């Protein structure tokens, strides 16, 4: 936490590491002192998380490595047993394969969204291919003449809740996306909805009815994925 406060890592990285410690490492190594953790112990403990996605397993590996490096630097342990343990592969059989929608399925998806409160968000995400964190960070001044949107922010988690950060994943993430006729129609519909809900003065383009942030995890898990699974 001290490193995070000093600005060494992003707040989202800190929160992710904190979650890994609380939900995985704390359970796996609860019965051991740190001086008892060696390569054999680590391999045995990591066998218990083989059913998790490779992404989560890699985060566990990275976080444990940080903990042990810190312990070595502070003289708590003599050697870091993680130094010679390779990180899990990028993907494993538990990971979902990426599937792209066909034009027919995309049209079915848009039809399935019709009438739902979040239809404009999902429609814009589909036709612009923007990440959900980028879509949810869009503000009124990112709409350029109704024909383009400017992607320059991302919605990031923090200890106090979601907040807009002016830093997408890479420099290439800063971009202007031209809107086709479908996207322009969805944008106009959202602007009308903003006025009808009395949130036209809020900066966020896509917000809750009270002008607050949507939570990315809830948006995808509770709304987006169930629609896709129905197709």
TORVO-587239 format. One record per atom (N, C-alpha, C): residue number from 1; residue in three letters; chain; x, y, z. Coordinates in steps of 0.1 Angstrom, whole numbers, plus 2048, in hexadecimal, padded with zeros to 3 digits. Each point is the difference from the previous one (the first is absolute). Layout:
N
zafi|lumpa|pake|east|north|up
NUM|ala|A|X|Y|Z
...
This chain:
231
zafi|lumpa|pake|east|north|up
1|unk|A|808|7F4|800
1|unk|A|7F8|80C|800
1|unk|A|809|80C|800
2|unk|A|80B|800|807
2|unk|A|809|80B|800
2|unk|A|805|804|7F2
3|unk|A|803|7F6|7F8
3|unk|A|805|802|7F2
3|unk|A|7F5|807|7F8
4|unk|A|7F4|7FB|802
4|unk|A|7F4|806|7F9
4|unk|A|7FF|80F|804
5|unk|A|800|803|80D
5|unk|A|7FE|80D|804
5|unk|A|80B|809|7FB
6|unk|A|80C|7FB|7FE
6|unk|A|80B|808|7FA
6|unk|A|7FF|802|7F1
7|unk|A|7F6|7F9|7FA
7|unk|A|7FE|802|7F2
7|unk|A|808|7F6|7F7
8|unk|A|805|7F5|806
8|unk|A|809|7F7|7F9
8|unk|A|7F7|7F8|7F6
9|unk|A|7F4|7FD|804
9|unk|A|7F7|7F8|7F8
9|unk|A|7F3|806|7FE
10|unk|A|7F8|7FD|7F6
10|unk|A|7F3|805|7FE
10|unk|A|7F7|7FB|80B
11|unk|A|7F5|808|803
11|unk|A|7F7|7FC|80A
11|unk|A|7F9|7F4|7FD
12|unk|A|7FD|7FE|7F3
12|unk|A|7F9|7F4|7FC
12|unk|A|809|7F3|802
13|unk|A|80D|802|7FE
13|unk|A|809|7F5|803
13|unk|A|801|7FD|80E
14|unk|A|800|80A|809
14|unk|A|800|7FE|80E
14|unk|A|7F3|7F9|804
15|unk|A|7F5|804|7FB
15|unk|A|7F3|7F9|804
15|unk|A|7FF|7F2|7FC
16|unk|A|806|7FD|7F3
16|unk|A|800|7F3|7FB
16|unk|A|809|7F7|809
17|unk|A|80C|805|804
17|unk|A|809|7F8|808
17|unk|A|7FA|7FE|80E
18|unk|A|7F9|80A|805
18|unk|A|7F9|7FF|80D
18|unk|A|7F6|7F5|800
19|unk|A|7F8|7FF|7F5
19|unk|A|7F6|7F6|7FE
19|unk|A|806|7F2|800
20|unk|A|80B|7FF|7F9
20|unk|A|807|7F3|7FE
20|unk|A|805|7FB|80E
21|unk|A|806|809|808
21|unk|A|804|7FD|80D
21|unk|A|7F5|7FB|809
22|unk|A|7F5|808|800
22|unk|A|7F5|7FD|809
22|unk|A|7F8|7F3|7FB
23|unk|A|7FF|7FE|7F3
23|unk|A|7F7|7F5|7FC
23|unk|A|808|7F3|7FC
24|unk|A|80D|801|7FF
24|unk|A|807|7F4|7FC
24|unk|A|80D|7FD|808
25|unk|A|809|80A|801
25|unk|A|80D|7FD|807
25|unk|A|7FD|7FE|80F
26|unk|A|7F7|808|805
26|unk|A|7FD|7FF|80F
26|unk|A|7FB|7F3|804
27|unk|A|7F8|7F9|7F7
27|unk|A|7FB|7F3|802
27|unk|A|80B|7F5|7FE
28|unk|A|807|801|7F4
28|unk|A|809|7F6|7FD
28|unk|A|80C|7FF|80A
29|unk|A|804|80B|805
29|unk|A|80C|800|809
29|unk|A|7FD|803|80E
30|unk|A|7F3|7FF|804
30|unk|A|7FC|804|80E
30|unk|A|807|7F8|80A
31|unk|A|804|7F3|7FD
31|unk|A|805|7F8|80B
31|unk|A|810|800|800
32|unk|A|806|809|7F9
32|unk|A|80F|801|7FF
32|unk|A|805|80D|804
33|unk|A|80C|800|806
33|unk|A|808|80C|802
33|unk|A|807|802|7F3
34|unk|A|804|80D|7FD
34|unk|A|806|803|7F3
34|unk|A|80D|7F9|7FE
35|unk|A|807|7FE|80B
35|unk|A|80D|7F9|7FF
35|unk|A|7FF|7F1|7FC
36|unk|A|7F4|7FB|801
36|unk|A|7FD|7F2|7FD
36|unk|A|7FC|7FE|7F1
37|unk|A|7FF|80B|7F9
37|unk|A|7FB|800|7F2
37|unk|A|80C|7FD|7F7
38|unk|A|801|7F5|7FA
38|unk|A|80B|7FD|7F6
38|unk|A|7FA|7FB|7F3
39|unk|A|808|7FC|7F7
39|unk|A|7FB|7FD|7F2
39|unk|A|7F6|7F4|801
40|unk|A|804|7F6|807
40|unk|A|7F7|7F4|801
40|unk|A|7F2|804|806
41|unk|A|800|808|80A
41|unk|A|7F4|805|806
41|unk|A|7F8|808|7F6
42|unk|A|806|809|7F9
42|unk|A|7F9|808|7F6
42|unk|A|7FA|7F8|7F5
43|unk|A|808|7F6|7FB
43|unk|A|7FA|7F7|7F5
43|unk|A|7F4|7F9|806
44|unk|A|801|7FB|80C
44|unk|A|7F5|7F8|806
44|unk|A|7F3|809|802
45|unk|A|803|80C|805
45|unk|A|7F5|80A|802
45|unk|A|7F9|804|7F3
46|unk|A|808|803|7F6
46|unk|A|7FB|804|7F3
46|unk|A|7F8|7F5|7F9
47|unk|A|802|7F4|803
47|unk|A|7F8|7F5|7FB
47|unk|A|7F2|802|803
48|unk|A|7FD|807|80B
48|unk|A|7F2|801|805
48|unk|A|7F8|80A|7F8
49|unk|A|807|808|7F7
49|unk|A|7FA|80A|7F8
49|unk|A|800|7FD|7F1
50|unk|A|802|7F4|7FD
50|unk|A|801|7FC|7F2
50|unk|A|7F3|802|7F8
51|unk|A|7F5|800|808
51|unk|A|7F3|801|7F9
51|unk|A|7FC|80E|7FD
52|unk|A|808|80A|805
52|unk|A|7FD|80E|7FE
52|unk|A|805|804|7F2
53|unk|A|7FB|80B|7FA
53|unk|A|805|804|7F3
53|unk|A|80F|804|801
54|unk|A|806|7FF|7F4
54|unk|A|80F|803|800
54|unk|A|802|80F|804
55|unk|A|7F7|809|7FD
55|unk|A|802|80E|805
55|unk|A|801|801|80F
56|unk|A|7F6|7F9|807
56|unk|A|801|800|80F
56|unk|A|80C|7FA|805
57|unk|A|804|7F4|7FA
57|unk|A|80C|7F9|804
57|unk|A|80C|808|7FF
58|unk|A|801|808|7F5
58|unk|A|80C|809|7FD
58|unk|A|800|80B|80B
59|unk|A|7F4|805|803
59|unk|A|800|80B|80A
59|unk|A|804|7FA|80E
60|unk|A|7FC|7F4|803
60|unk|A|805|7FA|80D
60|unk|A|80F|7FE|800
61|unk|A|805|7FC|7F5
61|unk|A|80F|7FE|7FE
61|unk|A|807|80D|802
62|unk|A|7FB|80B|7F9
62|unk|A|807|80D|800
62|unk|A|7FF|806|80E
63|unk|A|7F4|7FF|807
63|unk|A|7FF|806|80D
63|unk|A|808|7F9|80A
64|unk|A|801|7F2|800
64|unk|A|808|7F9|809
64|unk|A|80F|803|7FE
65|unk|A|804|802|7F3
65|unk|A|80E|804|7FD
65|unk|A|803|80E|806
66|unk|A|7F6|809|7FF
66|unk|A|803|80D|807
66|unk|A|801|7FF|80F
67|unk|A|7F8|7F8|806
67|unk|A|800|7FF|80E
67|unk|A|80E|7FA|805
68|unk|A|805|7F6|7F9
68|unk|A|80C|7F9|804
68|unk|A|80C|809|7FC
69|unk|A|800|807|7F5
69|unk|A|80B|80A|7FD
69|unk|A|801|80A|80B
70|unk|A|7F4|805|805
70|unk|A|800|80A|80A
70|unk|A|806|7FA|80D
71|unk|A|7FC|7F4|803
71|unk|A|805|7F9|80C
71|unk|A|80F|7FE|800
72|unk|A|805|7FD|7F4
72|unk|A|80F|7FE|7FE
72|unk|A|807|80E|802
73|unk|A|7FA|80A|7FA
73|unk|A|806|80E|801
73|unk|A|801|804|80E
74|unk|A|7F6|7FD|808
74|unk|A|800|804|80E
74|unk|A|807|7F6|809
75|unk|A|806|7F6|7FA
75|unk|A|808|7F7|808
75|unk|A|7F8|7F6|808
76|unk|A|7F3|7FE|7FD
76|unk|A|7F8|7F7|807
76|unk|A|803|7F2|7FC
77|unk|A|803|7FE|7F3
77|unk|A|805|7F3|7FA
77|unk|A|80D|802|7F9
78|unk|A|807|7F5|7FE
78|unk|A|80D|802|7FA
78|unk|A|7FF|7FF|7F1
79|unk|A|7F8|7F8|7FA
79|unk|A|7FE|7FE|7F2
79|unk|A|7F1|801|7FC
80|unk|A|7FE|804|7F4
80|unk|A|7F2|801|7FB
80|unk|A|7FE|7F3|7F8
81|unk|A|7F8|7F7|805
81|unk|A|7FD|7F3|7FA
81|unk|A|7F8|801|7F3
82|unk|A|7FB|80C|7FD
82|unk|A|7F8|801|7F3
82|unk|A|809|803|7F4
83|unk|A|80D|803|803
83|unk|A|809|805|7F5
83|unk|A|801|7F6|7F5
84|unk|A|7FF|7F3|803
84|unk|A|801|7F5|7F6
84|unk|A|7F3|7F9|7FC
85|unk|A|7F5|806|804
85|unk|A|7F3|7FA|7FD
85|unk|A|7FA|808|7F5
86|unk|A|7FD|7F9|7F5
86|unk|A|7FB|807|7F4
86|unk|A|7F1|804|802
87|unk|A|7FC|80B|7FB
87|unk|A|7F2|804|801
87|unk|A|7F8|7F7|7F7
88|unk|A|7F3|7FE|803
88|unk|A|7F7|7F8|7F8
88|unk|A|7FF|805|7F2
89|unk|A|7FD|7F7|7F7
89|unk|A|7FE|804|7F2
89|unk|A|7F5|80A|7FF
90|unk|A|800|808|7F5
90|unk|A|7F6|80A|7FE
90|unk|A|7F2|7FA|800
91|unk|A|7FE|7F4|7FA
91|unk|A|7F3|7FB|7FF
91|unk|A|800|7F1|805
92|unk|A|7F5|7FB|805
92|unk|A|7FF|7F2|802
92|unk|A|7F2|7FB|7FC
93|unk|A|7FD|7F4|802
93|unk|A|7F4|7FA|7FB
93|unk|A|7F4|806|807
94|unk|A|802|807|80C
94|unk|A|7F5|806|807
94|unk|A|7FC|80D|7FB
95|unk|A|808|806|7F7
95|unk|A|7FD|80D|7FB
95|unk|A|7F6|7FF|7F5
96|unk|A|7F8|80A|7FF
96|unk|A|7F6|800|7F5
96|unk|A|807|804|7F3
97|unk|A|7FD|7FA|7F5
97|unk|A|805|805|7F3
97|unk|A|7F9|80C|7FC
98|unk|A|807|809|7F8
98|unk|A|7F9|80C|7FB
98|unk|A|7F7|7FD|7F4
99|unk|A|7F4|805|801
99|unk|A|7F7|7FD|7F5
99|unk|A|7FB|80E|7FB
100|unk|A|801|802|7F3
100|unk|A|7FB|80C|7FA
100|unk|A|7F2|7FE|7FA
101|unk|A|7F7|80A|801
101|unk|A|7F3|7FF|7FB
101|unk|A|7FF|801|7F1
102|unk|A|7F8|7F7|7FA
102|unk|A|7FE|802|7F2
102|unk|A|7F6|80C|7FE
103|unk|A|7FF|804|7F4
103|unk|A|7F7|80C|7FD
103|unk|A|7F1|7FC|805
104|unk|A|7FC|7F3|7FD
104|unk|A|7F3|7FC|804
104|unk|A|7FE|800|80F
105|unk|A|80A|7FB|807
105|unk|A|7FF|800|80E
105|unk|A|801|80E|806
106|unk|A|808|809|7FA
106|unk|A|800|80E|805
106|unk|A|7F3|806|7FF
107|unk|A|7F9|7FE|7F5
107|unk|A|7F2|806|7FE
107|unk|A|7F7|7FA|80A
108|unk|A|801|7F3|803
108|unk|A|7F7|7FA|80A
108|unk|A|803|806|80E
109|unk|A|80D|802|802
109|unk|A|804|806|80D
109|unk|A|7FA|80E|802
110|unk|A|800|808|7F5
110|unk|A|7FA|80E|801
110|unk|A|7F1|7FF|802
111|unk|A|7FA|7F6|7F9
111|unk|A|7F2|7FE|802
111|unk|A|7FC|7FC|80E
112|unk|A|809|7F7|806
112|unk|A|7FE|7FC|80E
112|unk|A|801|80B|80A
113|unk|A|808|80A|7FC
113|unk|A|803|80B|809
113|unk|A|7F4|80B|800
114|unk|A|7F8|7FF|7F5
114|unk|A|7F6|80A|7FE
114|unk|A|7F7|801|80C
115|unk|A|7FE|80C|805
115|unk|A|7F7|802|80B
115|unk|A|806|7FF|80E
116|unk|A|80C|7FB|801
116|unk|A|807|7FF|80C
116|unk|A|807|80D|804
117|unk|A|801|804|80C
117|unk|A|805|80C|804
117|unk|A|80F|802|7FB
118|unk|A|807|7F5|7FF
118|unk|A|80E|801|7FC
118|unk|A|803|7FD|7F2
119|unk|A|7F5|801|7F8
119|unk|A|802|7FC|7F2
119|unk|A|809|809|7F8
120|unk|A|801|80C|803
120|unk|A|809|809|7F9
120|unk|A|80F|7FE|803
121|unk|A|802|7FD|80D
121|unk|A|80E|7FC|803
121|unk|A|805|7F4|7F9
122|unk|A|7F8|7F5|800
122|unk|A|804|7F4|7FA
122|unk|A|800|801|7F1
123|unk|A|7F7|808|7FA
123|unk|A|801|802|7F2
123|unk|A|80C|807|7FC
124|unk|A|804|80B|807
124|unk|A|80C|808|7FD
124|unk|A|80C|7F7|802
125|unk|A|800|7F8|80A
125|unk|A|80C|7F8|802
125|unk|A|802|7F6|7F5
126|unk|A|7F5|7FB|7FB
126|unk|A|800|7F6|7F5
126|unk|A|805|807|7F3
127|unk|A|7FB|80B|7FC
127|unk|A|803|806|7F3
127|unk|A|80D|808|800
128|unk|A|805|804|80C
128|unk|A|80D|808|800
128|unk|A|80B|7F7|804
129|unk|A|7FE|7F4|806
129|unk|A|80A|7F7|805
129|unk|A|808|806|80B
130|unk|A|7FB|80A|807
130|unk|A|807|806|80C
130|unk|A|7FF|7F7|80C
131|unk|A|80A|801|809
131|unk|A|7FF|7F8|80C
131|unk|A|7F5|806|809
132|unk|A|7FA|7F8|808
132|unk|A|7F6|805|809
132|unk|A|805|80B|809
133|unk|A|80C|7FF|805
133|unk|A|806|80A|809
133|unk|A|801|80D|7F9
134|unk|A|803|800|7F3
134|unk|A|801|80C|7F8
134|unk|A|7F2|806|7FD
135|unk|A|7F6|7F7|7FD
135|unk|A|7F2|805|7FE
135|unk|A|7FB|807|80C
136|unk|A|802|7FA|80C
136|unk|A|7FA|805|80C
136|unk|A|807|80D|805
137|unk|A|80C|803|7FA
137|unk|A|807|80C|804
137|unk|A|7FD|80B|7F6
138|unk|A|7F8|7FE|7F6
138|unk|A|7FD|80A|7F6
138|unk|A|7F8|80C|807
139|unk|A|805|80C|7FC
139|unk|A|7F9|80C|805
139|unk|A|7FB|808|7F5
140|unk|A|7F7|80A|803
140|unk|A|7F9|807|7F6
140|unk|A|80A|807|7F6
141|unk|A|80C|805|805
141|unk|A|809|807|7F8
141|unk|A|809|7F6|7F7
142|unk|A|7FD|7F3|802
142|unk|A|807|7F6|7F7
142|unk|A|7F8|7FD|7F4
143|unk|A|7F4|806|7FF
143|unk|A|7F8|7FE|7F4
143|unk|A|803|80B|7F6
144|unk|A|805|7FD|7F5
144|unk|A|805|80A|7F6
144|unk|A|7F6|801|7F5
145|unk|A|7F8|80A|801
145|unk|A|7F6|803|7F5
145|unk|A|7F6|7F6|7FE
146|unk|A|7FE|7F6|809
146|unk|A|7F7|7F6|7FE
146|unk|A|804|7F5|7F6
147|unk|A|80C|802|7FA
147|unk|A|805|7F6|7F6
147|unk|A|80C|7F8|804
148|unk|A|806|804|80B
148|unk|A|80C|7FA|806
148|unk|A|800|800|80F
149|unk|A|806|7F6|806
149|unk|A|803|801|80E
149|unk|A|80F|7FF|802
150|unk|A|804|807|80B
150|unk|A|80F|800|803
150|unk|A|802|7F7|80C
151|unk|A|808|7F6|7FE
151|unk|A|804|7F7|80B
151|unk|A|80D|805|806
152|unk|A|7FF|805|80C
152|unk|A|80C|805|806
152|unk|A|800|7FD|80F
153|unk|A|7F5|7FB|805
153|unk|A|7FF|7FC|80E
153|unk|A|7FC|7F2|802
154|unk|A|802|7FB|80C
154|unk|A|7FB|7F3|804
154|unk|A|7FA|800|80E
155|unk|A|7F7|7F7|802
155|unk|A|7FA|7FF|80E
155|unk|A|808|7F7|808
156|unk|A|805|804|80B
156|unk|A|809|7F8|808
156|unk|A|7FA|7FF|80E
157|unk|A|803|7F4|806
157|unk|A|7FB|7FD|80E
157|unk|A|80A|807|80A
158|unk|A|7FA|805|80B
158|unk|A|809|806|80A
158|unk|A|7F9|7FC|80D
159|unk|A|807|803|80B
159|unk|A|7FB|7FC|80E
159|unk|A|7F2|807|803
160|unk|A|7FE|80B|7F9
160|unk|A|7F4|808|803
160|unk|A|7F5|7FE|7F5
161|unk|A|803|7F7|7F7
161|unk|A|7F7|7FD|7F5
161|unk|A|805|803|7F2
162|unk|A|7F8|7FE|7F6
162|unk|A|805|803|7F2
162|unk|A|803|80F|7FE
163|unk|A|80A|803|7F8
163|unk|A|804|80D|7FC
163|unk|A|806|801|7F2
164|unk|A|7FE|80B|7FA
164|unk|A|806|802|7F2
164|unk|A|80F|803|802
165|unk|A|808|7F9|7F8
165|unk|A|80E|802|800
165|unk|A|805|804|7F2
166|unk|A|807|80A|7FE
166|unk|A|805|805|7F2
166|unk|A|80B|7F7|7FB
167|unk|A|7FF|7F3|800
167|unk|A|80B|7F8|7FC
167|unk|A|7FB|7F2|7FC
168|unk|A|7FC|7FF|7F3
168|unk|A|7FD|7F3|7FB
168|unk|A|80C|7F7|800
169|unk|A|7FF|7F3|7FD
169|unk|A|80A|7F6|802
169|unk|A|80E|804|7F9
170|unk|A|7FF|805|7F3
170|unk|A|80D|803|7F9
170|unk|A|7FD|80E|7F9
171|unk|A|80B|805|7FB
171|unk|A|7FF|80D|7F8
171|unk|A|7F7|7FE|7F4
172|unk|A|800|7F4|7FB
172|unk|A|7F8|7FD|7F4
172|unk|A|7F1|800|803
173|unk|A|7FD|7FF|80D
173|unk|A|7F2|800|805
173|unk|A|7F9|80D|7FE
174|unk|A|808|80B|800
174|unk|A|7FB|80D|7FD
174|unk|A|7FC|801|7F2
175|unk|A|7F3|801|7FD
175|unk|A|7FC|7FF|7F2
175|unk|A|7F2|807|7FE
176|unk|A|7FD|804|7F4
176|unk|A|7F3|804|7FC
176|unk|A|7F9|7F5|7F8
177|unk|A|7F4|7FD|803
177|unk|A|7F9|7F6|7FA
177|unk|A|7F4|806|7F8
178|unk|A|800|7FF|7F2
178|unk|A|7F5|805|7F9
178|unk|A|7F3|7F8|802
179|unk|A|7F5|806|801
179|unk|A|7F4|7F9|803
179|unk|A|7F8|7FE|7F3
180|unk|A|7FC|7F3|7FE
180|unk|A|7F7|7FD|7F4
180|unk|A|7F2|804|803
181|unk|A|7F7|7FD|7F7
181|unk|A|7F2|805|802
181|unk|A|7FA|7F9|80C
182|unk|A|803|7F4|803
182|unk|A|7FA|7F9|80B
182|unk|A|805|806|80D
183|unk|A|80D|803|801
183|unk|A|806|806|80C
183|unk|A|7FA|80E|802
184|unk|A|7FF|808|7F5
184|unk|A|7FA|80D|801
184|unk|A|7F2|800|806
185|unk|A|7F8|7F6|7FB
185|unk|A|7F2|7FE|805
185|unk|A|800|7FD|80F
186|unk|A|809|7F7|804
186|unk|A|801|7FC|80E
186|unk|A|804|80C|809
187|unk|A|80A|808|7FA
187|unk|A|804|80C|808
187|unk|A|7F5|80A|802
188|unk|A|7F8|802|7F5
188|unk|A|7F5|809|801
188|unk|A|7F6|7FB|80A
189|unk|A|7FD|7F3|800
189|unk|A|7F7|7FA|809
189|unk|A|804|802|80F
190|unk|A|80D|7FF|802
190|unk|A|806|801|80E
190|unk|A|7FF|80F|804
191|unk|A|802|809|7F7
191|unk|A|7FF|80E|803
191|unk|A|7F2|804|804
192|unk|A|7F6|7FA|7F9
192|unk|A|7F2|802|803
192|unk|A|7FD|7FA|80E
193|unk|A|805|7F5|803
193|unk|A|7FE|7F9|80D
193|unk|A|806|809|80B
194|unk|A|80C|805|7FD
194|unk|A|806|809|80A
194|unk|A|7F7|80C|804
195|unk|A|7FA|806|7F6
195|unk|A|7F7|80B|803
195|unk|A|7F3|7FC|807
196|unk|A|7FB|7F4|7FC
196|unk|A|7F3|7FC|806
196|unk|A|803|7FC|80F
197|unk|A|80C|7FB|803
197|unk|A|803|7FD|80E
197|unk|A|806|80B|808
198|unk|A|801|80C|7F9
198|unk|A|805|80B|808
198|unk|A|80F|7FF|803
199|unk|A|808|7F9|7F8
199|unk|A|80E|7FF|802
199|unk|A|809|806|7F5
200|unk|A|7F9|809|7F8
200|unk|A|808|806|7F5
200|unk|A|80B|809|805
201|unk|A|800|805|80C
201|unk|A|80B|808|805
201|unk|A|80B|7F8|807
202|unk|A|7FE|7F3|801
202|unk|A|80B|7F7|805
202|unk|A|80A|7FE|7F5
203|unk|A|80C|7FF|803
203|unk|A|80B|7FF|7F6
203|unk|A|800|7F2|7FA
204|unk|A|7FD|7F5|807
204|unk|A|800|7F3|7FA
204|unk|A|7F5|7FE|7F5
205|unk|A|804|7FA|7F5
205|unk|A|7F7|7FD|7F6
205|unk|A|7F7|7F5|804
206|unk|A|806|7F5|804
206|unk|A|7F9|7F4|804
206|unk|A|801|7FF|80F
207|unk|A|7F5|802|807
207|unk|A|800|800|80F
207|unk|A|7F3|7FA|804
208|unk|A|7FF|7FE|80E
208|unk|A|7F3|7FB|805
208|unk|A|7F6|80B|7FF
209|unk|A|7F4|7FD|804
209|unk|A|7F5|80A|7FF
209|unk|A|803|80C|809
210|unk|A|809|7FF|80A
210|unk|A|803|80B|809
210|unk|A|80D|806|7FC
211|unk|A|806|7FC|7F5
211|unk|A|80C|807|7FB
211|unk|A|80D|7FA|806
212|unk|A|7FF|7F4|807
212|unk|A|80C|7FA|806
212|unk|A|806|7F6|7F6
213|unk|A|80C|7FB|804
213|unk|A|807|7F6|7F7
213|unk|A|7F8|7F2|801
214|unk|A|800|7FA|7F4
214|unk|A|7FD|7F1|800
214|unk|A|80C|7F9|804
215|unk|A|7FF|7F5|807
215|unk|A|80B|7F7|803
215|unk|A|802|7F6|7F5
216|unk|A|80D|800|7FB
216|unk|A|802|7F8|7F4
216|unk|A|7FD|7F1|803
217|unk|A|804|7FB|80B
217|unk|A|7FD|7F1|803
217|unk|A|7F1|7FD|800
218|unk|A|7F8|809|806
218|unk|A|7F2|7FE|800
218|unk|A|7FA|801|7F3
219|unk|A|805|80A|7F8
219|unk|A|7FA|802|7F3
219|unk|A|802|7F4|7F7
220|unk|A|80C|7FA|800
220|unk|A|803|7F5|7F8
220|unk|A|7FA|7F3|805
221|unk|A|801|7FE|80D
221|unk|A|7FB|7F3|805
221|unk|A|7F1|7FF|801
222|unk|A|7FA|80B|804
222|unk|A|7F1|7FF|803
222|unk|A|7F8|804|7F3
223|unk|A|806|807|7F7
223|unk|A|7F8|805|7F5
223|unk|A|805|7FB|7F2
224|unk|A|80D|803|7FD
224|unk|A|805|7FD|7F3
224|unk|A|801|7F1|7FD
225|unk|A|806|7F8|809
225|unk|A|802|7F2|7FD
225|unk|A|7F3|7F8|7FF
226|unk|A|7F6|803|809
226|unk|A|7F4|7F9|7FF
226|unk|A|7F9|802|7F3
227|unk|A|801|80C|7FA
227|unk|A|7FA|803|7F3
227|unk|A|807|7F7|7F5
228|unk|A|80D|800|801
228|unk|A|808|7F8|7F6
228|unk|A|7FC|7F1|801
229|unk|A|7FF|7FB|80C
229|unk|A|7FD|7F2|802
229|unk|A|7F2|7FC|7FB
230|unk|A|7F7|80A|7FF
230|unk|A|7F3|7FD|7FB
230|unk|A|7FF|7FF|7F1
231|unk|A|80B|805|7F9
231|unk|A|7FF|800|7F1
231|unk|A|802|7F2|7FA
